[in-house]
């Protein structure tokens, strides 16, 4: 894999990003080449180490990513090894006709504008039922909501998950805006992680 040195997005090169995205302090745009892989039926691209180190956080990073020139707003996920990976959704996978082992060119532009997370039904229902925490939930940042969702999802054990939903509501009720004692650099996708780390090819069942 190759990874180009990070560059600032306002050096005069024609930008592929939508009009209006650039700001006075536009973040670094990082370019690299990665390779698609399948874990189960999920497609991802692991970022080269140099690319990952150029990102502003060892945890999640909100970004607009160009995949072979196609705009892909996303939240880049940590792999639990101080690296990162990008999920390729079914729409982009179909649009680019991607198969496992396909080389793709990436341009990554971190952003401070976080999308809203998909809140799991059990946690969403618990928050809705606890009317006294709904106001705080709406008041915290999208980034903080991502942290709560990742914490809830970071277990395959249904008993542990139920307990986290209960504790999450309790913490919000006490005024906590983020879950505490949670390693933000860990991989928390239960379909792709093992012991807080993105599974390696040899670990797949």
Residue, then its C-alpha position, 0 to 999 in steps of 0.5 A: x500500500x502507498x500513502x502520500x504525505x498529508x497535504x493541506x486542502x488549500x494548496x491550489x489543487x482543484x478540489x473534488x469536495x462539494x462546494x462550501x465544505x472548505x473553511x478558513x482552517x480546512x483540515x489536512x487532506x490525506x491521500x492513500x491507496x487501500x485494499x478492500x476486504x470482506x469480514x463476513x458480508x461486511x466490506x472494509x478498507x484498513x488504512x495504512x499506518x502512515x495514513x492513520x497516524x496523520x488523522x487527528x485522533x486515535x479514536x473515531x474521526x468524522x470525515x468525508x472520504x473520496x473512494x475512487x472519486x466518489x464522495x463517502x461521508x463517514x465516521x472512520x473507526x479505530x481498529x484497537x491497534x492505534x490504526x483505523x478502518x473505513x466501512x464500505x456500505x452496500x450502496x458504494x460497494x454496488x456503485x463501484x462494483x467492488x470485490x474483496x481485494x480491490x485496490x481503491x484510491x482514498x482522499x480523506x478530509x477530517x471534519x468537525x461536523x459529525x453525522x448523527x449515529x444510528x441509535x439502537x432500538x433498545x437504547x432509543x426506547x429506553x431514552x424515550x421512556x425516561x422523559x427526564x433524560x431526553x432533554x440532556x440526550x438532545x443537548x449533547x453533541x453528535x460526537x458524544x451520542x456516537x460514544x454512547x452508541x459505541x459503548x452500548x454496542x461494544x458487547x455481544x453478550x445480551x445480558x451485558x448489553x441490557x445492563x449497559x442500556x440501564x446504566x446508560x440511562x442512569x448515567x444520563x440521569x445523573x448528568x453524565x454527558x459521555x460514558x466513562x472508563x471507555x477506551x475510545x481507541x478500541x474497535x467496538x463493532x461486535x461483528x468485526x471485533x475480538x477483544x476490542x480489536x478489529x479481527x485480522x485475516x487469520x482470526x476469521x472463523 
